Amino acid sequence: MKHTTELPLGQILVNNGKLDPDDLEMALREHRKTGERIGEILVKMNLVSIEDVLKGVAFQLAMPYIKLSEIKIPKEVIERIPAKLATHYNLIPVEMSEGILRVAVSDPLDIHTLDDLRMLLKVEVEPIVSAPKEIEDAIRKYYGIGAETVEEMMDESAATQSVEVETHDIEDIDEMAEDASIVRFVNQIISEAFRDRATDIHIEPLENELRIRYRIDGVLYEAAIPPAIRRFQNAIISRVKIMADMNIAERRLPQDGKIKVKMGETDYDLRVSSVPTPYGESIAIRILSRDSELCTLDKLGFDPEHIKILRELILKPHGIILITGPTGSGKSTTLYAALSEINSVDKKIITIEDPIEYRIPGVTQIQVVPQIGLTFARILRTLLRQDPDVMMVGEIRDQETAEITIRTALTGHLVFSTIHTNDACGAVTRLLDMGIEPFLVSSSVEGLIAQRLVRVLCPECKAPYTPRTELIERLNTRREDISDATFFRPVGCEKCRYTGYHGRTAVYELIKLNETFRRLIIKREPANVLRIEAMKDGMKPIRLDGWHKVKHGITTTDEVMRVTMEDEFDSPDMEEKTQ
C-alpha cells in the first residue's frame, strides 16, 4: 500500500519553492471564506500553475505524475476505453500490466469516476496524475478529432442497418447531413482549426480513406481522425455544402460558397470551395477573421532600410507599386498595411478586391463579382468618375486590367496591385508579356516588392546550435563570416503544437526604380539584367533578407531555403560582390 504524506498541498508547494508563504496565507483566507479547494484558488489567483498543483497533489497522494506528450501509448491500451468514455470523463488509458489498467486523470480525488470505470470495464483501475490540457491533447491524438461523435454515428448506423454512405440517394445524404452527430462532427473539425490557428481546412476523399488536413503557419498537417469516418464522407461534405449555401445535388461541377461563424467574440468568414474527384468531392475552406486588426508596416518584417524606402514610395502622388509572390505569401496583408498607413480624411481611397479580406474604416471597398460581369477591368473603367486619390487593384490578371491600371497611374493616381511572379523583376517581364508597351511600364511603375512567408521559431522552445560545414557551404559563406551569429533550431513544445514554430513573418526584396532601371525596361532587357542593376542600386535579394532573419534568431535556414529559389545572386556575401 502506498503511503501518502500528511503535509497539506499549500505547504508542499511552499517547500518546492513554487509558492510564497504570504501568498499561501492569502489563499487560505479565501479557502476559509468560500470552501473552494486550495489548489483551485491558487490557480485562479495566478499564484501557481495547474501543473504545479497537480504535481503537489501527486506527491501528496504518493501517485506518479506523467507528461503525456513525452510518452507513446500502445494502441491495444487505448482500445481498452471507448472514445466516448475518455472524452466524457477527460481521462486516457496509459498502461495495462498485471491486470491493472493505469489511467491518466486530472482529479485523482474523483473516486466516483474511478468506480464507474471499474464497473464498466470490469478491471482494476489505478489513477495517474496528468494536466487536463495534456489529457485533452492525448485524446485528440490517439482517438482522433470527434472520435466520440463517430462512435455515436457508428452506433446509430448499426441500429438502423445503414449501408455505406456513398450508396445513398441525394435525399438520404441530405437527411444524414442534418443529423445531430454529423453536425457536431463538422463543428468539431472547424473548432479544431480555430484552436490550432489554421488558415485553411482540407477535406479530401481518397481511395480508401477520408483525409482532413489543416494549414498552420503555411504548412499542411494531417489531422488525427477515426478511420471509420470514411463511411460518412458524403454526409460530412454535404453538411459543409449546406452550411455554405451550395447545391448538394451538384457533384460534377466546382462550386464556391461562404459560411459566417462566430468563435468566442470573433466573427469569421469561411470561404468554401468544392471540386469533383474520382473518390468524391474535395473541400477547401479558407478561414478569414472579420475582426482581425490590420498589421502596420513596422510589424510585417521589413528591416528599417526597407521601411524607409517603402514609406517614400507610398507617399508618392502617382505611379504603381506592385507586390509579387505566390498565393498565400502575405501580399494582401502588405497592401492593407500600406493603405492603412496613408489612410486619412484628405485622401479618397478605393479598393477592388476578390474577395474583401479585411474591412478598412474610411476606405471604399468593392467586391468583384465575375458571375454578373463585375470584373476588375469593368470596375476600373468607371472608377475614375469616383474621384479617387489612391486605388488598390487586388490582382492584375490580364492585359485589359493591366492597361487600365497603368493608364490610371499615368493620369495622376497612386495605384497598388499584385501580380503573380517569382521575384520583383519578374513583374516587369510579366507586364511586357501581357502586351504592355515598355515605355508605359517604365513611366508608370515606381516600386516593386517580392515577398514570401517563413515560419517564426517558437520563442519558448528554440535552442541554439552550431551549423554543419555543409550548411555553411550551401549558404555560400565562410564560418568566420557567421562568428557573430547565433543559429537556432526548432524543438517543439505545447505552445507551438510541438512543431518548433509559432507564427510567420515575411522576407522581402524591394526595388525603387531608378533611371538606369527604366532605360533597361524600355530596351526590353530580360529579368536577370534588371536584377543585376537593382542589386547595384542596393536591392537585397529575398534570400539575403531571409539570411539576416536567420542571423537574428527569427527563423531557420531550412525555412528560408524552403520558400526561396537557389540563385547565384542570393548569397549572404552578395553585398560585398555588388559594391
N, C-alpha and C positions, 0 to 999 in steps of 0.2 A: 504493500500500500504506500502511495506517495505521501510524503509529509509536507503539508502546507505551512507557510510561515504565518505567525500571528501579527506580523507587522502590518499596520494599515497602509493602504495604497499611497496616500499622500506622503507618508514617511519614506516609503520605498523610493518614490520619485525624488524626494529631497536627498536621500542617501546616494542616489545615482547621479546627482548633480543636474537633474532635469528641472528642478523646481526650487524657487527661493522660499525659505521658511515663512517670510512675511506674506508672500502670495498664497501660501498654503493656508495660513490663518484666515486670510480674506475669503478664500474659497470655502473654508469650514463654516464661517459665519453664514454664508449663502446656503450651505447644505442644511444647517440647523433651521434656517428660516423656511426653506422650500421642501426639504426632504428629498431633493433630487440627488442622484448618485454623484459622488465627489469627482469621479472621472469625467462625467458628462459636463459638470460645472467647469472643471479645469480647461477642457477643450473649448467650451463655449466662451470662456473668458480669454482665450488665446494664450494661456499660460504654458501649456504643453501641447504636443501634437497627439492625435489619436493613436499613432504608433507607439509613442512613449507610454501612454496609458495602458495600452494592450500588453506591452512588454512587462509593465509593472504588474498587471493582473496575472499574466502567465507565471511570473516569478512567485507571486503571492500564492497561487494555486498549485505550484510545482508542475506546471504544464509547459510543453515546448512552445516557442513562438516561431512561426515559419514565414518566410517571404516566398509566396507562391511564384513570383516572377523568376526566381532563381532555381526552380526545380522543374522536372518534367514528370507529369503524372501518366502512368500507363493507361492505355485505352481500356483494358479489362477492368481497371479500378473505377474509371469514370462511368462505365456501364453499370456499376453497382447501384447508382442512384439516378433515377429519371431526371431529365432536364426540368420538368415541371416542379419536382420537389426541391431540386437545387436552387431554382430561381425563387420559389415561394419562401423558403427558409433562409436564403442567401448563405449557402454553405456548399462545399465541394469535397468529394472524397479524395484523399491523398494517398492512402496506403492500405493494403489488406495483408495482414500476416497473423498467423496463429489463430485464425478465426475471429480476429478483431478488425473492424473497419475504422480507420482513423480519419476523422473528418475535420476540415478547417472551418472554424466558426469565428465570428467576431464577438460573440457574447457567450462565453463558456458557462455562465451562471444561469443561462436559459435552459433549465432541466426539462421543461415541457417539450421543447423541440427535440432534444436528445431522446426522450422517452417515446415520442411519436415515431422517430426514425427506427428505434429498436423494434417497435411493434410492427411497423410497415415492412421493414426489411428482414425481420426475423434473424437478426445478427447482433452481436455485441458491438456497440458504438463507443468510440473513445474520442473526445474533443482535442483538437489542436488549435491554438490561437493564431489568428491572422487578421490583418486590417480589412474592413469591409470593402474598400476600393479594390484591394488585391483580389478578394474573392469574386467580386463582380467581373473584373477583367478576366479572371481564370474561367469563369462560367462562359463568357463570350468566346474565349479562346478554344476551350475544349468541347463545348456543346454546340457552338455556333450562334450567330445572331438570331434571336427569335426562336430558339430551339423548343422552348415550352409551348409556343404557339403552333409550331409544326407538329409536335406530338398531339396537340389537341385536334389539329386538322386531320392527322392520320387516324385518330380515334373516331372522328366524325365520318371520315371516308369509309372506314371498316364497318361502321354501324349501318351505313346506307348501301353497302356493297358497291361503292363507286368504282368506276373504271378509270384508266389513265386520262388525265385532263385533255390531252391532245386529241382524243377521240370524241369529245363532246361537241354538240352543236353550239352555234353562237349564243342561242338563248340560254343554254346551260352555263356557258362560261360567264355570260353577263350576270346570271344569278349568283354564281360562285364568287365573282369579283366583289359582290356586295356583302358576302358572308363576313361575319364579325372577325373570324380568325384571319382571313385574307387581309381585311382592312387593317387589323392590328399588326400583322407581319410587315406590310408595306410601310406603315407608320414607324415601325421599329428600324427598318432599313434606312429611312430618311433621318430619324433621330440619331442613329449611329453616325451618319455622315456629319451631322452638326457637331456631335461630340468630338469627332476626330478632326475637325477643321477642314473637311473635304470641300473641294471646289466642284467636283463632278462625281456622279454616280453612274456606273455602267452595269446594266443588267443584260447579260449575254447568254443566250441559249447555245449550248454546244451539243455535240452528238449524243453524249451520254450524261450530261450534267447541265445545271444552270449555274453560271458563274456570276458573282457580284464583285465588282471592284470599285475602290474609291481612289480618286486622285487627290493626294495630300502633298502639299508643297511641290507640286509639279510632277510627282512620281506616282504611278499606279500601284496600289496594294490590293491583294485579293482578300476579301472578307471571308471569315470563317462562317459557313452556313451549313445546316444539316443536309446531307446528301438527298434525303427524302423529299426535299423541296422541289426536285425535278418534276415530280408528279403534278405539281400545282403551278407550273411555269406559266401556262396561258392565262390562268386566273389572275396571277400576280401582275403580268404585263397588262391585262385588260383593266385591272384596278388602277394602275398608273395612268392608262389612257383615259379612263373615266374621270379621274381627278383633273387631268389636263384638258378636258372637254374635247377629246379626239374621238374619231369614229372607230369603235371596237370591231365593227363588222368588216372594215377595210384592212386586210393584212398584206395586200400585194403591192401597195404604194407607200413611199415615205410620207410621214406626217409630222407636223410640229404642233406643239401646244404649250400652255403655260399654267402653272399652279401657284397660287398665292398661299403662303403658310405663315404662321406666327410661332416663333420659338422663344419662350420667355417673353421679353419685352421687345424683341427684334422681329421685324417683318422681312420676309424673304420672297423673292420671285424664283421659281424653279422653271427653267426653260427645258422643255421635253422634246426629244427628237426620236422618232422610231423609223427603222429601216428593215425591210424584209431580208431574211437569211434562210438557208436551206433547213434550219432547225427551229425556226420561229422568229419572231420579231426581236431585234436588238434595240434596247432602250438606252439613250444617253440623257442624263439630267444635269444641267448646269445650275449651280447654286449661286444666286446673286442676292446680296443683302441690300434692302432698300434704305436701311438706316445707317449704313457704313459711313464713317467720317472720311472725307476726302483727304488723301495724303498731300502734304506740302512738298515742294521741291526739295527742301532740306532733308526729308525723310526717305527719299527714293533711292539713295545710294550713290548720288553724284558726289565726286570729290569737289573741294572748294573751287578749283580751277574750272571744272565743268559747270558748276553753278553760276559762276560769274559770266561765262560765255553764253549760257542758256538765257540768263536774265537779260543780257544785251539783245539777244535775238527776239525774245517775246515782247520786248518794248519797242521794236521797230514798227513804223506806221503802216508798212505794207510788205508784201512778199509771202513766200510759202515756207513753212517749216515742216519737213517730212520726217516721220518716225517709222523705222522699218524693223522687221523682226517677224518670226513665225507666230502662229496662233498661240495664245497663252503666254506671251513674253512680256506682258505688262504695258503694252503700247497705250491702251485706253487710260490706264491709271496715270501714266505720264502726261497724256493730253489733258486729263481733268485737272491735274495738279497745276499745269501751265495756265489753263483757263482761270482757275481759282486765284492764281497769283495776280492776274491783270483784271479780274472782275471788279468793276466799280460803277458807280451811278453815271459816270460820264462816258461810258462805253456801251454800245449796243452789241451784244454777243449772241450769235445764233449758231446752233449746232444741228447737224444732220446725222442721225445715228441709226444703227441697225444691230442690236436694239439699244435703247437708252438704258445704260447700266447704273448710272448714278444721277440723282437729281441735284442740280446746282442752283441755289436760290439766286434770282435775278438774271438768269440766263434762259433765253428762249430755245427750247429743245424740241426737235421734230423727229418723229419716228418714221423710218422708211417702211412702206407697205407695198412690196412689189406686186401682190395679188391684185391690187387695184390700179397698178401703174404708177404708184407714188415712189419713184426711184430716186437715187442720189442726183442723177442728171436732171430729172424733171423738177425737183425741188430747187436745185441750184439755178436753173434758168429763170425762176421767178423771184428768187430770194433777194436780189439787189433792190427790188422795189420796197423791201422792208427797212432799207437804210441801215445796214449793219456796219459796224467798225471792224469787228473780228468775226471770223467764221471758222467752224470746225467741221470738216467733212470726214465722217467716220472711216472711210476707206476709198481710195482711188482704185476702181476695179476695171475700168475700160477707158477707151480713148475719149469718148464723149465727156465723161466725168472729169478726166484729166484736162481736156481743153477748156472746159468751163471754169474749172478751179484755177488754172493759170490765168485765164482772162480776168477772173475776179481779182486775183493778186495784182495784176498789171493795172487795174483801174483804181488802185489806192486802198486795198483792203489787206489786212493781215489774215492769212489762212493757215490753219493747222490741219494736217491729214496724216494718214498712214498708208503704207504700201508694202506688199509682201516681197522682200528681197533678203538676201543673206547678210549683206553688210550695207554700210551707209552709201558708198559709192555706187553700189548696185541699183540704188533708187534712180540715179540719173540714167543709167543704161536702160532701165525698165521703162521710163518715160519716153525715151527715144524709140524703143522698140514698139511702143504703142502708137507711134506715128507723130509724136510731138516734135516740132521743129527745134533744133538745137539752140537757136538764138532766143526762143521763148523760154526754154528751160533755164538757160544761162541768166536771163534778165529777171526771172521771177523767183527762183529758189534762193533762199537766204541761208538756211541751215539744214543739216542732215544729221539724224540721230539713229544709230542702230543699237538695239538692246536685247539682252537675254536675262532670264531669271535663274539665279543659283540659290540653292538651299543654304540657309544660315546654320552654322554649328550651334547646337544647344548649349547655352551658357552654363547650364547646371552640370553637364557631364563631359564636356570636351576635354581632351587630355593632350598635353604636349608630346611630341615625338621627334626623332631625328630621321629625316627622309633618306631613303636609299640612294646610292650613287646613280642607279639607273634613272630615278626620277629627276635628279639634278641634271643629268644629261638630256633627258627628254624636254626639260624646260629651257634647254639651250643656254645654260648659265653655269657658273662655277661655284663650288662650295663656299669659297671666300666671299662671293658676292651676296650670299644669304646669311652671313655671320650675324647680322643684326635682326634676323627674322626668327620668329618662333612659329613652328609648324604645329597645327593641332589636328587631331583625328577624331572622328565621331566615335562615341562609346555607346550611348543609349541609356535612357532612364525613363521613369514613369512619365515625366513631364513631356518628353518628346516621343512617346509611344515606342521607346526602345529603338528608334531609328538613328539617333545621334544628331538629328537636325530638327529645328523648330523655326518655321517661317522662311521667307525668301527675301532676297534683295536683288537689285539689278546690276548688271555690268554693262557698260556703255562704250561706244565710240561716238564722238561728236565732231562735226565739221562745220565751221563757219566759212562760207565761200569767200575766197579772195579773187583778185583779178586774174591771176595766172590760172586758177582752177576754172574760172568762167571761160577763158580763152580755149582751154583744153576741151571743154564741153562743146563749144562751137566747132572745133575741129573733129568732133566725134571720136575722141580718143577713148580707148577701152577702159574698163573699170580699174585694171591693175595700174595703169598710168595715172589715173585720177587719184588712186590710193597713195602712190608714191609722193605725189605733190601734197596731198593732205597731211601726210606724215612729216614732210619737210616743214610744213606750216605749224606743226605742233600737235597734230591729231594722235592720240594714243589708241592703238588698236584695242579691240574689245577684250582680247585675251590678256593684254597687258594690264588693263583695268582690273580684270579678274585676278591676275597675279598679285596686284597691290592689295586686294582684299584678302588673299591668302596670307600675305606677309603680316597683315594686321589681325589675323586670327578670326576673321569673319566667316570664311568658308574654307573649302579644301581644294587641292589641286585636281582631285577627281571630278569635283563638281564643275570647275572651270573647263576642264577638258571635255566633260560630257556635253556642255551646251555650246562650245565654240569649235570652229574648224581648225585643223592644222594648217598653218600658213607660215611661209618663210619670214613674213614681216612681224608675226605675232610673238616674238620672243622677248623675255624680260630685259634684255640688253639692247632693245631696239632704240631706246632713247639715245644711246651712245652712237649707234650706227647712223642716225639721221642728223646728227649735229653737224 
